[in-house]
Amino acid sequence: MSDCCEVGNLGDKSLPKDPKTSSDKSSGSHELGASGHDHAHHSVSKYPIKEIAGLLLAGISMLFSMPQVLGMEVGNLSFAIALVSSLIVTIGLGLKFWKAIPKIFGHANMNTLVGIGVAASYGLSFWQWSQGHREHLYFDSAAFVAAFVLLGQWMEGLCQRKIREKLPDLLSEIPQHARLVDGTSVEVGDLKLGDRIRVLPGERVPADAKLLSGEAEVDESVLTGESKIVSKLAGDLLLQGSVNQQQPVELEVAQISGDSYISVLMDEMDSALKRKPQIQQRVDRWARVLSPAVVLIAGGSGIYWGYFQHNVELMMQTSVAVLVIACPCAVGIATPISLLVALVRAGRKGILIRNFDAIEKSGDVSIVAFDKTGTLTFGKPKVQRLMGIENFSHDEILKLASSLEVHSEHPYARAIMEAGQERSLSPYPVKDLLVSAGKGLRATVTQGNKEQRVLVGNLVWLFENSIESTQVPEKLKWEADGSEDTVIWLAVNGVIVGNIFIGDEIRPEAAQVIDDLGDSGYEIGLITGDGENVAAHVAKTLGLKFFHYGVVPSEKATIIRRLSEKKKKGMDFEYPRVAFVGDGINDGPALTEAQLGISMGSGTALAQNVSDIVLASNNLQSVSVVFKILRESKTLIRENLFWAFAYNFVSIPIAAGVLYPFWGISLQPSWAAAAMSLSSVCVLLNSLRAILR
């Protein structure tokens, strides 16, 4: 099992699958929210020509509803012009409002209320005309209601389109052709795994590919948002779309185009836009409750003014005004627009929000736990030194260990193999190989005509394989206990014969990131499979509050659950929520268990697939940026929802006529329509303001 130490007093000892088709997919439509809008992203025109025409026709209807203003007599001609002008708007441009009226008995939305308001305006106008009150017609109110809503929906759609346009257009950075090493040019979509390609200075890498030899410097700014040049060594992965800077390089295709990092990234962005997060689902439920509630309020105000106050005109006017002004347009767009803004801001920084629920979940996080290798450190460990008992040379120790580690993908295994290659050591044949994740390997090694049972891994692994603690050589144990490096042990035929010391450099930005998160109120800690000395060294160097060491992969999720258990604080209980930052296959369960999972750009596909947030950059500073964006995005959602609901809270009583008995103030339906549209504009402007931060 793992062990934990508090560090308070460490002192001596706490994306589109193919570039040929992906552009179509990436521009798929996405319904904006609960507002009932049927205009998807693809239907938004560049200019609001129809909407402006609707407002002009509503103006004409208003003039002929009051013909005396034009020096005309009230008669059938003015009535007909006012009616026809209004119908062109409400039926010709706003037919969807009429179609939404039956939804009042089911899934009512904003269009339902607009339709009822428009129908009520016509009903009031015909009733007034039949009663001889021809100077008080409301055909213009019906037209203005429809026109203002249509204009608000156009602005909403335009805002969504502009935001989408600001998403990183990564697909445009994918080359269409690749150059094979023999000089042949092929389409990127025709590349196969293992193909060898050559990329000249200034050219973009056409597919995710491994550097075959030498060194390379590339610009990955299109993926990470960072303009600095990144150095690559032989065996490193060069990402599709990155720019080769200095010399020609030869690469081996590691991912076909549709599975490349950049393609998956665009897929995930598009999927993130289409997923409806929990907070939006709650807003949808509120909007569905609001719609029938508004109908009841409108009916109640009508009954009060008509039956009790005997004011039929005010009865109709207040009923229509309530229906119009309470349209939940602002409520419907408040959350989706905020989420789109979050996606844009994160995308600019090379951060992918895979799960919009991360915005809401981040607000409950009080603990941030980091993996060590590849997260707080560079993840490129190197063998620092070797020690062995008598009759076992360093080369023999390294050769035996690398014979088993060649079958492992762990960073420490790669470090041992690289050290063996540097000494030109060829591995022995092995059989009966057994790998235990987070512990070590066991196999039978053939040396000439002799077979030997070899164990390589940590001490726990050796003890589990029938080696007694009393068998550990004192000299090796003393060196291991005093080391700040990770110690790999080697045993042959039940005898411990040596150990390998592996070190991994801490990222230079790690200390600043830990300080930033600590200043923001988070408790920062470490969960690692390394030994106590290594974990303590990292924790003390970075000023961590706690660390857990010796944690096998299956235990990481358990540690997360333990950290999240209810704790007594004073007279109350608190429920800590944990964010976990990791990068390896072994981190998958912990990333899933955590309230918020964040994976590094260098992480494995599994780690990224189960994470809420994926960092395109390997710069740990992105973690601080993630929490800043998530906090500000949650604040933006709250601001937008506050203004949207506050607007309804204040405006509905006014529209119902509560001010009329005191000051004779009532709200015309046309003014109610303008006020309703203004609330949506305020939400949109507040969201766009956040993009400029």
C-alpha positions as CSV (number, residue, x, y, z in Angstrom):
1,M,0.0,0.0,0.0
2,S,1.0,3.6,-0.4
3,D,2.2,5.9,2.4
4,C,1.4,9.5,3.0
5,C,3.4,12.3,4.6
6,E,2.3,15.8,5.5
7,V,4.8,18.3,4.2
8,G,4.1,21.1,6.7
9,N,7.4,20.3,8.4
10,L,9.4,18.2,5.9
11,G,12.7,19.3,7.3
12,D,14.5,16.0,7.6
13,K,11.9,13.7,6.2
14,S,5.6,15.6,2.8
15,L,-10.8,16.1,-33.5
16,P,-12.4,15.5,-37.9
17,K,-11.1,12.3,-39.1
18,D,-9.7,13.3,-42.5
19,P,-8.6,16.7,-43.7
20,K,-10.6,16.1,-46.9
21,T,-13.8,15.9,-45.0
22,S,-13.2,17.4,-41.6
23,S,-13.9,20.9,-42.6
24,D,-17.5,19.9,-43.2
25,K,-17.8,18.3,-39.9
26,S,-16.2,21.1,-38.0
27,S,-18.8,23.5,-39.1
28,G,-21.8,21.4,-38.1
29,S,-24.7,23.2,-36.5
30,H,-25.3,23.5,-32.8
31,E,-28.4,24.7,-31.1
32,L,-27.6,27.5,-28.8
33,G,-29.8,26.7,-25.9
34,A,-33.2,26.7,-24.3
35,S,-34.4,29.8,-25.9
36,G,-36.3,27.8,-28.6
37,H,-34.4,29.3,-31.5
38,D,-34.5,27.3,-34.6
39,H,-31.6,29.2,-36.3
40,A,-28.5,27.1,-36.1
41,H,-25.1,28.4,-36.8
42,H,-25.3,27.7,-40.5
43,S,-28.4,29.8,-41.1
44,V,-27.1,33.2,-39.8
45,S,-26.9,35.8,-42.6
46,K,-24.1,38.3,-42.6
47,Y,-26.5,41.3,-42.5
48,P,-30.0,41.5,-40.7
49,I,-31.8,42.4,-43.9
50,K,-35.0,40.5,-43.2
51,E,-35.0,41.6,-39.6
52,I,-34.6,45.3,-40.5
53,A,-37.3,44.9,-43.2
54,G,-39.5,43.5,-40.4
55,L,-38.9,46.5,-38.2
56,L,-39.7,48.9,-41.2
57,L,-43.0,47.0,-41.9
58,A,-43.8,47.1,-38.2
59,G,-43.3,50.9,-38.4
60,I,-45.7,51.1,-41.3
61,S,-48.2,49.0,-39.4
62,M,-47.8,51.4,-36.4
63,L,-48.5,54.5,-38.6
64,F,-51.6,53.0,-40.2
65,S,-52.8,51.8,-36.8
66,M,-52.9,55.5,-35.9
67,P,-53.9,57.0,-39.4
68,Q,-54.7,60.4,-37.9
69,V,-51.0,60.9,-37.6
70,L,-50.8,60.8,-41.4
71,G,-53.8,63.0,-41.8
72,M,-56.0,60.0,-42.8
73,E,-59.3,59.0,-41.5
74,V,-59.7,55.8,-39.5
75,G,-61.2,53.4,-42.0
76,N,-61.0,50.1,-43.8
77,L,-58.0,51.2,-45.9
78,S,-55.8,52.1,-42.9
79,F,-57.0,48.9,-41.2
80,A,-56.1,46.8,-44.2
81,I,-52.6,48.4,-44.6
82,A,-51.8,48.0,-40.9
83,L,-53.0,44.4,-40.9
84,V,-51.2,43.3,-44.1
85,S,-47.9,45.0,-43.0
86,S,-48.1,43.2,-39.7
87,L,-49.0,39.8,-41.3
88,I,-46.0,40.0,-43.6
89,V,-43.8,40.2,-40.5
90,T,-45.5,37.7,-38.3
91,I,-46.3,35.1,-40.9
92,G,-43.9,35.8,-43.8
93,L,-40.9,36.1,-41.4
94,G,-42.1,34.7,-38.1
95,L,-44.2,31.7,-39.1
96,K,-42.2,29.7,-36.5
97,F,-43.8,31.6,-33.7
98,W,-47.3,30.4,-34.8
99,K,-46.1,26.9,-35.1
100,A,-44.7,27.0,-31.5
101,I,-48.0,27.9,-29.9
102,P,-49.2,24.2,-29.5
103,K,-46.0,23.5,-27.5
104,I,-47.6,25.3,-24.5
105,F,-49.1,21.9,-23.7
106,G,-45.7,20.2,-23.9
107,H,-42.2,21.6,-24.3
108,A,-42.9,25.3,-24.3
109,N,-40.0,27.6,-25.2
110,M,-39.4,31.3,-26.0
111,N,-41.0,31.0,-29.5
112,T,-44.2,29.7,-27.8
113,L,-44.5,32.8,-25.7
114,V,-43.8,35.0,-28.7
115,G,-46.5,33.2,-30.7
116,I,-49.0,33.6,-27.9
117,G,-48.2,37.3,-27.5
118,V,-48.5,37.8,-31.3
119,A,-51.8,36.0,-31.4
120,A,-53.1,37.9,-28.4
121,S,-52.1,41.2,-30.1
122,Y,-54.2,40.3,-33.1
123,G,-57.1,39.1,-30.9
124,L,-57.0,42.4,-29.0
125,S,-56.9,44.4,-32.3
126,F,-59.9,42.6,-33.8
127,W,-61.8,42.9,-30.6
128,Q,-61.1,46.7,-30.5
129,W,-62.2,47.1,-34.1
130,S,-65.4,45.1,-33.5
131,Q,-66.2,47.3,-30.5
132,G,-65.7,50.5,-32.5
133,H,-62.4,51.4,-30.8
134,R,-60.6,51.7,-34.1
135,E,-58.0,54.2,-32.8
136,H,-56.5,51.5,-30.5
137,L,-55.2,48.7,-32.7
138,Y,-52.2,46.5,-31.9
139,F,-51.3,45.1,-35.2
140,D,-48.0,47.0,-34.9
141,S,-47.3,45.5,-31.5
142,A,-47.6,42.0,-33.0
143,A,-45.2,43.0,-35.8
144,F,-42.7,44.7,-33.4
145,V,-42.7,41.7,-31.1
146,A,-41.9,39.4,-33.9
147,A,-39.4,41.7,-35.5
148,F,-37.5,42.5,-32.3
149,V,-37.3,38.8,-31.4
150,L,-36.1,37.9,-34.9
151,L,-33.4,40.7,-34.6
152,G,-32.4,39.4,-31.2
153,Q,-32.1,35.9,-32.5
154,W,-30.0,37.1,-35.5
155,M,-27.7,38.9,-33.1
156,E,-27.4,35.7,-31.0
157,G,-26.6,33.6,-34.0
158,L,-24.1,36.2,-35.3
159,C,-22.4,36.2,-31.9
160,Q,-22.2,32.4,-32.0
161,R,-20.8,32.5,-35.5
162,K,-18.2,35.1,-34.6
163,I,-17.2,33.1,-31.5
164,R,-16.8,29.9,-33.6
165,E,-14.7,31.8,-36.1
166,K,-12.3,32.7,-33.3
167,L,-11.8,29.0,-32.5
168,P,-8.3,27.9,-33.6
169,D,-8.6,27.0,-37.3
170,L,-6.3,24.1,-36.9
171,L,-7.4,22.3,-40.0
172,S,-6.0,25.1,-42.2
173,E,-2.6,24.3,-40.8
174,I,-2.6,20.7,-42.1
175,P,-0.5,20.3,-45.3
176,Q,-2.3,18.7,-48.2
177,H,0.8,16.8,-49.4
178,A,3.8,15.0,-47.8
179,R,7.2,14.3,-49.2
180,L,8.5,10.7,-48.9
181,V,12.2,10.1,-48.3
182,D,12.5,9.0,-52.0
183,G,11.2,12.4,-53.1
184,T,7.7,11.2,-54.1
185,S,4.9,13.5,-53.2
186,V,1.7,11.9,-51.8
187,E,-1.5,13.3,-50.4
188,V,-1.6,13.4,-46.6
189,G,-4.7,11.2,-46.5
190,D,-2.7,8.4,-48.3
191,L,0.1,8.2,-45.7
192,K,0.3,4.9,-43.8
193,L,1.8,4.0,-40.4
194,G,5.6,3.5,-40.8
195,D,5.9,5.7,-43.9
196,R,9.2,7.7,-43.9
197,I,8.8,11.3,-44.8
198,R,11.2,14.3,-45.1
199,V,10.3,17.8,-43.9
200,L,12.3,20.8,-45.0
201,P,13.0,23.9,-43.0
202,G,9.9,26.2,-42.9
203,E,7.5,23.4,-43.9
204,R,4.7,22.0,-41.7
205,V,4.9,18.5,-40.5
206,P,2.2,16.6,-42.5
207,A,1.4,13.9,-39.9
208,D,2.2,13.0,-36.3
209,A,5.6,11.4,-36.8
210,K,8.7,10.3,-34.8
211,L,12.1,11.9,-35.4
212,L,14.3,9.1,-36.7
213,S,17.7,10.6,-35.8
214,G,19.5,13.7,-34.7
215,E,17.7,16.8,-33.3
216,A,15.0,19.1,-34.6
217,E,13.6,22.5,-33.5
218,V,9.9,23.0,-34.3
219,D,7.3,25.8,-33.7
220,E,4.2,24.3,-32.2
221,S,2.4,27.6,-31.6
222,V,-0.6,26.6,-33.7
223,L,-1.3,23.8,-31.2
224,T,-0.1,25.2,-27.9
225,G,-0.5,29.0,-28.2
226,E,3.1,29.4,-27.3
227,S,5.5,31.1,-29.7
228,K,8.7,29.6,-28.4
229,I,10.7,27.0,-30.3
230,V,10.6,23.5,-29.0
231,S,13.6,21.1,-29.2
232,K,13.1,17.5,-30.2
233,L,15.4,14.5,-29.9
234,A,15.5,11.2,-31.8
235,G,12.4,9.2,-31.0
236,D,10.3,12.3,-30.0
237,L,7.0,12.9,-31.6
238,L,6.6,15.9,-34.0
239,L,2.9,16.9,-34.2
240,Q,1.0,17.5,-37.4
241,G,0.9,21.2,-38.2
242,S,4.1,22.2,-36.4
243,V,6.7,24.0,-38.4
244,N,10.3,22.6,-38.8
245,Q,12.7,25.4,-38.1
246,Q,16.3,24.6,-39.0
247,Q,17.4,21.6,-41.0
248,P,15.8,18.9,-43.1
249,V,14.5,16.0,-40.9
250,E,13.4,12.5,-41.6
251,L,10.4,11.2,-39.8
252,E,8.4,8.0,-39.4
253,V,4.6,8.4,-39.5
254,A,3.2,7.4,-36.1
255,Q,-0.5,8.4,-36.6
256,I,-2.5,8.5,-39.8
257,S,-4.1,11.8,-40.6
258,G,-7.5,11.2,-39.1
259,D,-6.0,10.0,-35.8
260,S,-3.4,12.8,-35.4
261,Y,-3.4,15.1,-32.4
262,I,-4.6,18.1,-34.4
263,S,-7.5,16.2,-35.9
264,V,-8.6,14.7,-32.6
265,L,-8.3,18.2,-31.1
266,M,-10.7,19.6,-33.7
267,D,-13.1,16.6,-33.2
268,E,-13.1,17.2,-29.5
269,M,-13.8,21.0,-29.9
270,D,-16.7,20.2,-32.1
271,S,-18.0,17.6,-29.7
272,A,-17.6,20.0,-26.8
273,L,-19.8,22.5,-28.6
274,K,-22.6,19.9,-29.1
275,R,-22.6,18.4,-25.6
276,K,-25.1,20.0,-23.2
277,P,-23.5,20.4,-19.8
278,Q,-25.4,19.9,-16.5
279,I,-25.7,23.6,-15.8
280,Q,-27.4,24.1,-19.2
281,Q,-29.8,21.2,-18.5
282,R,-30.9,22.9,-15.3
283,V,-31.3,26.3,-17.1
284,D,-33.4,24.4,-19.7
285,R,-35.6,23.0,-16.9
286,W,-36.0,26.5,-15.4
287,A,-37.0,27.9,-18.8
288,R,-39.6,25.2,-19.3
289,V,-41.1,26.0,-15.9
290,L,-40.9,29.8,-16.6
291,S,-43.0,29.5,-19.8
292,P,-46.2,28.1,-18.4
293,A,-45.7,30.2,-15.3
294,V,-45.7,33.4,-17.4
295,V,-48.9,32.2,-19.2
296,L,-50.6,31.9,-15.8
297,I,-49.3,35.4,-14.7
298,A,-50.5,36.9,-18.0
299,G,-53.9,35.2,-17.5
300,G,-54.1,36.4,-13.9
301,S,-53.3,40.0,-14.8
302,G,-55.9,39.9,-17.5
303,I,-58.5,38.6,-15.1
304,Y,-57.7,41.2,-12.5
305,W,-57.9,44.2,-14.9
306,G,-60.8,42.9,-16.9
307,Y,-63.0,41.2,-14.2
308,F,-62.2,43.2,-11.1
309,Q,-61.2,46.6,-12.6
310,H,-63.5,46.4,-15.6
311,N,-60.7,47.8,-17.8
312,V,-60.9,45.6,-20.9
313,E,-58.2,47.5,-22.8
314,L,-55.7,47.3,-20.0
315,M,-56.7,43.6,-19.5
316,M,-55.6,42.8,-23.1
317,Q,-52.6,45.1,-23.0
318,T,-51.1,43.8,-19.8
319,S,-51.7,40.2,-20.8
320,V,-49.9,40.6,-24.1
321,A,-47.1,42.7,-22.5
322,V,-46.4,40.0,-19.9
323,L,-46.3,37.3,-22.5
324,V,-43.8,39.3,-24.6
325,I,-41.5,40.8,-22.0
326,A,-41.1,37.4,-20.2
327,C,-39.8,35.6,-23.2
328,P,-36.8,33.7,-21.8
329,C,-34.5,34.7,-24.6
330,A,-31.8,36.1,-22.3
331,V,-32.1,33.0,-20.0
332,G,-31.8,30.7,-22.9
333,I,-28.6,32.2,-24.3
334,A,-26.9,33.1,-21.0
335,T,-25.2,29.8,-20.4
336,P,-24.4,28.6,-24.0
337,I,-22.8,32.0,-24.9
338,S,-20.7,31.8,-21.7
339,L,-19.6,28.3,-22.6
340,L,-18.6,29.3,-26.1
341,V,-16.5,32.1,-24.7
342,A,-14.8,29.7,-22.3
343,L,-14.0,27.4,-25.3
344,V,-12.5,30.3,-27.3
345,R,-10.4,31.7,-24.4
346,A,-9.1,28.2,-23.6
347,G,-8.4,27.4,-27.3
348,R,-6.3,30.5,-27.6
349,K,-4.0,29.2,-24.9
350,G,-3.7,25.7,-26.3
351,I,-6.2,24.3,-23.8
352,L,-9.0,21.9,-24.8
353,I,-12.1,21.8,-22.6
354,R,-13.4,18.3,-23.4
355,N,-16.2,18.5,-20.9
356,F,-18.1,21.7,-20.2
357,D,-19.2,20.4,-16.8
358,A,-15.5,21.1,-15.8
359,I,-16.5,24.8,-15.5
360,E,-19.1,24.0,-12.8
361,K,-17.0,21.3,-11.1
362,S,-14.0,23.5,-10.8
363,G,-15.8,25.8,-8.4
364,D,-15.9,22.9,-5.8
365,V,-12.2,22.0,-6.1
366,S,-10.1,22.7,-3.0
367,I,-7.3,20.2,-3.5
368,V,-5.0,19.8,-6.6
369,A,-3.0,16.6,-6.7
370,F,-0.2,16.2,-9.3
371,D,1.4,13.1,-10.7
372,K,5.2,13.4,-10.8
373,T,6.8,11.8,-13.9
374,G,5.9,13.8,-17.0
375,T,3.8,16.3,-15.0
376,L,5.9,18.0,-12.3
377,T,9.0,16.6,-14.0
378,F,10.0,16.5,-17.7
379,G,9.1,12.8,-18.0
380,K,12.5,12.1,-19.6
381,P,14.3,10.3,-16.8
382,K,17.9,9.3,-17.2
383,V,20.1,6.7,-15.5
384,Q,22.3,8.6,-13.0
385,R,24.4,5.7,-11.7
386,L,24.5,2.0,-11.0
387,M,25.5,-0.1,-8.1
388,G,26.1,-3.9,-7.8
389,I,27.4,-6.6,-5.5
390,E,30.7,-8.2,-6.1
391,N,31.0,-10.2,-9.3
392,F,28.3,-8.2,-11.0
393,S,29.6,-5.4,-13.3
394,H,27.5,-2.3,-14.1
395,D,27.2,-3.5,-17.7
396,E,25.8,-6.8,-16.7
397,I,23.3,-5.1,-14.4
398,L,22.2,-2.8,-17.1
399,K,22.1,-5.6,-19.7
400,L,19.9,-7.8,-17.6
401,A,17.5,-5.0,-16.7
402,S,17.2,-3.8,-20.2
403,S,16.4,-7.3,-21.4
404,L,13.2,-7.1,-19.5
405,E,12.5,-3.4,-19.7
406,V,12.5,-3.5,-23.5
407,H,9.0,-4.9,-23.2
408,S,7.7,-2.0,-21.1
409,E,6.5,1.5,-22.1
410,H,7.2,3.1,-18.7
411,P,9.5,6.2,-18.9
412,Y,12.0,4.5,-16.5
413,A,12.1,1.5,-18.8
414,R,13.0,3.8,-21.7
415,A,15.7,5.4,-19.6
416,I,17.3,2.0,-18.8
417,M,17.1,0.9,-22.5
418,E,18.7,4.2,-23.6
419,A,21.5,3.7,-21.1
420,G,22.1,0.2,-22.4
421,Q,22.1,1.5,-26.0
422,E,24.7,4.1,-25.1
423,R,27.0,1.3,-23.9
424,S,26.2,-0.8,-27.0
425,L,24.7,-3.6,-24.8
426,S,22.4,-6.1,-26.6
427,P,19.6,-7.5,-24.5
428,Y,19.3,-11.2,-23.7
429,P,16.5,-13.3,-25.0
430,V,13.6,-13.6,-22.5
431,K,10.6,-15.8,-22.0
432,D,7.7,-16.2,-19.4
433,L,7.6,-12.4,-19.1
434,L,5.2,-11.0,-16.5
435,V,4.6,-7.3,-16.1
436,S,3.0,-5.8,-13.0
437,A,2.0,-2.2,-13.5
438,G,3.7,0.2,-11.1
439,K,5.8,-2.5,-9.6
440,G,8.1,-4.3,-12.0
441,L,8.8,-7.2,-14.4
442,R,9.7,-10.9,-14.1
443,A,11.1,-13.2,-16.7
444,T,13.4,-16.0,-17.5
445,V,16.6,-14.8,-19.2
446,T,18.7,-17.0,-21.4
447,Q,22.5,-16.4,-21.1
448,G,24.2,-18.8,-23.4
449,N,23.2,-22.2,-22.2
450,K,22.0,-21.0,-18.8
451,E,18.6,-19.8,-17.8
452,Q,18.1,-17.3,-14.9
453,R,15.0,-16.0,-13.2
454,V,15.3,-12.2,-13.2
455,L,13.3,-9.6,-11.3
456,V,13.5,-5.9,-11.9
457,G,11.4,-3.2,-10.2
458,N,10.8,-1.8,-6.7
459,L,11.5,-3.5,-3.4
460,V,7.8,-4.3,-3.0
461,W,7.9,-6.3,-6.2
462,L,10.9,-8.2,-5.1
463,F,9.3,-9.0,-1.7
464,E,6.2,-10.2,-3.4
465,N,8.3,-12.6,-5.4
466,S,9.7,-14.5,-2.3
467,I,12.7,-12.3,-1.6
468,E,13.0,-11.6,2.2
469,S,13.8,-8.1,3.5
470,T,16.8,-9.6,5.3
471,Q,18.3,-10.5,1.9
472,V,18.8,-6.8,0.9
473,P,22.5,-6.1,0.8
474,E,23.3,-3.5,3.5
475,K,25.4,-1.4,1.1
476,L,22.7,-1.2,-1.6
477,K,20.0,-0.4,1.0
478,W,22.1,2.3,2.6
479,E,22.7,4.0,-0.8
480,A,19.1,3.7,-1.8
481,D,17.7,5.1,1.5
482,G,19.9,8.2,1.1
483,S,19.2,8.9,-2.5
484,E,16.8,11.4,-4.0
485,D,16.7,9.4,-7.2
486,T,14.2,6.6,-8.0
487,V,15.8,3.3,-7.3
488,I,15.2,0.2,-9.5
489,W,16.3,-3.1,-8.0
490,L,17.6,-6.1,-9.8
491,A,17.5,-9.7,-8.5
492,V,18.8,-12.9,-10.2
493,N,17.7,-16.3,-9.0
494,G,16.4,-15.0,-5.7
495,V,19.5,-12.8,-4.9
496,I,19.5,-9.0,-5.1
497,V,22.5,-8.1,-7.2
498,G,22.3,-4.4,-7.9
499,N,20.2,-1.3,-8.3
500,I,19.8,1.5,-10.9
501,F,19.4,5.1,-9.9
502,I,17.1,7.1,-12.2
503,G,16.6,10.9,-12.0
504,D,14.0,13.1,-13.6
505,E,14.5,16.9,-13.7
506,I,11.7,19.1,-12.1
507,R,10.2,21.5,-14.6
508,P,11.5,25.0,-14.0
509,E,8.0,26.5,-14.1
510,A,6.6,24.0,-11.5
511,A,7.5,26.1,-8.4
512,Q,5.7,29.2,-9.8
513,V,2.6,27.1,-10.7
514,I,2.4,25.6,-7.2
515,D,2.8,29.1,-5.7
516,D,0.0,30.5,-8.0
517,L,-2.4,27.7,-7.1
518,G,-1.5,28.0,-3.4
519,D,-2.2,31.8,-3.6
520,S,-5.6,31.0,-5.1
521,G,-6.5,28.9,-2.0
522,Y,-5.8,25.4,-3.3
523,E,-4.1,22.7,-1.2
524,I,-1.4,21.2,-3.5
525,G,0.0,17.7,-3.2
526,L,1.7,14.9,-5.0
527,I,0.7,11.3,-5.7
528,T,3.5,9.2,-7.1
529,G,4.7,5.6,-7.4
530,D,8.2,6.7,-6.5
531,G,9.8,6.0,-3.1
532,E,9.6,8.2,-0.1
533,N,12.9,9.9,-0.6
534,V,12.1,11.0,-4.2
535,A,8.6,12.1,-3.2
536,A,9.9,14.0,-0.2
537,H,12.5,15.7,-2.3
538,V,10.0,16.9,-4.9
539,A,7.5,18.0,-2.2
540,K,10.1,20.0,-0.2
541,T,11.6,21.6,-3.4
542,L,8.1,22.8,-4.6
543,G,6.6,23.5,-1.2
544,L,3.8,21.0,-1.4
545,K,1.3,20.5,1.5
546,F,1.3,16.7,1.3
547,F,2.5,13.7,-0.7
548,H,1.6,10.1,-1.2
549,Y,4.5,7.8,-2.3
550,G,4.8,4.2,-3.4
551,V,1.3,4.3,-5.0
552,V,0.6,1.6,-7.5
553,P,-1.7,2.6,-10.4
554,S,-4.7,0.9,-9.0
555,E,-4.3,2.8,-5.7
556,K,-4.2,6.3,-7.3
557,A,-8.0,6.4,-7.6
558,T,-8.3,5.2,-4.0
559,I,-6.1,8.0,-2.8
560,I,-8.3,10.5,-4.7
561,R,-11.4,9.0,-3.0
562,R,-9.7,9.2,0.4
563,L,-8.8,12.9,-0.2
564,S,-12.4,13.6,-1.1
565,E,-13.9,12.1,2.1
566,K,-15.9,14.2,4.5
567,K,-13.7,16.1,7.0
568,K,-14.7,17.9,10.2
569,K,-13.7,21.6,10.2
570,G,-14.6,23.4,13.4
571,M,-18.3,22.7,14.1
572,D,-19.0,21.9,10.5
573,F,-18.0,19.3,7.9
574,E,-16.4,20.0,4.6
575,Y,-16.4,17.9,1.5
576,P,-13.1,18.4,-0.3
577,R,-13.1,18.0,-4.1
578,V,-9.9,17.0,-5.9
579,A,-8.5,18.0,-9.2
580,F,-5.8,15.6,-10.5
581,V,-3.1,16.5,-13.1
582,G,-1.4,13.6,-14.8
583,D,-0.2,12.3,-18.1
584,G,0.3,8.5,-18.2
585,I,-1.8,5.3,-18.8
586,N,-1.4,4.7,-15.1
587,D,-3.2,8.0,-14.4
588,G,-6.4,7.0,-16.2
589,P,-8.3,5.8,-13.1
590,A,-7.2,8.8,-11.0
591,L,-8.2,11.2,-13.8
592,T,-11.6,9.6,-14.0
593,E,-12.1,9.5,-10.2
594,A,-11.1,13.1,-9.7
595,Q,-13.7,15.9,-9.6
596,L,-11.6,17.5,-12.3
597,G,-9.1,15.6,-14.5
598,I,-6.4,17.5,-16.4
599,S,-3.9,15.7,-18.7
600,M,-0.7,17.1,-20.1
601,G,-0.1,17.5,-23.8
602,S,2.5,14.8,-23.7
603,G,0.1,12.4,-22.0
604,T,-1.1,9.1,-23.4
605,A,-4.3,8.8,-25.5
606,L,-6.0,7.0,-22.6
607,A,-5.1,9.8,-20.1
608,Q,-6.4,12.4,-22.5
609,N,-9.6,10.5,-23.3
610,V,-10.7,10.3,-19.7
611,S,-9.7,13.9,-18.8
612,D,-12.0,16.9,-18.6
613,I,-9.2,19.2,-19.7
614,V,-6.4,18.5,-22.2
615,L,-3.3,20.8,-22.4
616,A,-1.8,21.0,-25.8
617,S,1.4,22.4,-24.3
618,N,3.7,20.6,-21.9
619,N,4.3,23.8,-20.1
620,L,3.0,23.4,-16.6
621,Q,2.0,27.1,-16.5
622,S,-1.1,26.0,-18.5
623,V,-2.5,24.5,-15.4
624,S,-2.6,27.9,-13.7
625,V,-4.3,29.3,-16.8
626,V,-6.9,26.5,-16.8
627,F,-8.1,27.3,-13.3
628,K,-8.1,31.0,-14.0
629,I,-10.3,30.5,-17.2
630,L,-12.6,28.1,-15.4
631,R,-13.1,30.4,-12.5
632,E,-13.8,33.4,-14.7
633,S,-16.1,31.4,-17.0
634,K,-18.2,30.2,-14.0
635,T,-18.4,33.9,-12.9
636,L,-19.5,34.9,-16.4
637,I,-22.3,32.3,-16.4
638,R,-23.5,33.5,-13.0
639,E,-23.5,37.1,-14.2
640,N,-25.4,36.3,-17.3
641,L,-28.0,34.2,-15.5
642,F,-28.3,36.9,-12.8
643,W,-29.1,39.6,-15.3
644,A,-31.4,37.4,-17.3
645,F,-33.5,36.3,-14.3
646,A,-33.3,39.7,-12.6
647,Y,-34.7,41.2,-15.8
648,N,-37.7,38.9,-15.6
649,F,-38.1,39.4,-11.9
650,V,-38.4,43.2,-12.3
651,S,-40.1,43.5,-15.7
652,I,-42.9,41.0,-15.4
653,P,-44.7,42.9,-12.5
654,I,-44.3,46.2,-14.4
655,A,-45.8,44.6,-17.5
656,A,-48.6,43.2,-15.4
657,G,-49.5,46.8,-14.4
658,V,-48.4,47.0,-10.8
659,L,-47.4,50.7,-11.4
660,Y,-50.7,51.7,-13.0
661,P,-52.7,52.3,-9.8
662,F,-50.0,54.6,-8.5
663,W,-48.6,56.5,-11.4
664,G,-50.8,55.4,-14.3
665,I,-47.8,53.7,-16.0
666,S,-48.5,50.8,-18.2
667,L,-46.3,49.0,-20.8
668,Q,-47.3,48.8,-24.4
669,P,-46.6,45.4,-26.0
670,S,-44.2,47.0,-28.5
671,W,-42.1,48.5,-25.7
672,A,-42.2,45.2,-24.0
673,A,-40.7,43.6,-27.1
674,A,-37.9,46.2,-27.2
675,A,-37.1,45.7,-23.5
676,M,-37.0,41.9,-24.0
677,S,-34.6,42.2,-26.9
678,L,-32.4,44.6,-24.8
679,S,-32.0,42.0,-22.1
680,S,-30.6,39.6,-24.7
681,V,-28.2,42.3,-26.0
682,C,-26.9,42.9,-22.5
683,V,-26.1,39.2,-22.1
684,L,-24.4,39.1,-25.4
685,L,-22.3,42.2,-24.8
686,N,-21.2,40.9,-21.4
687,S,-20.1,37.7,-22.9
688,L,-18.2,39.4,-25.7
689,R,-16.5,41.6,-23.2
690,A,-15.1,38.5,-21.6
691,I,-13.4,37.4,-24.8
692,L,-11.4,40.6,-24.9
693,R,-9.8,39.8,-21.5
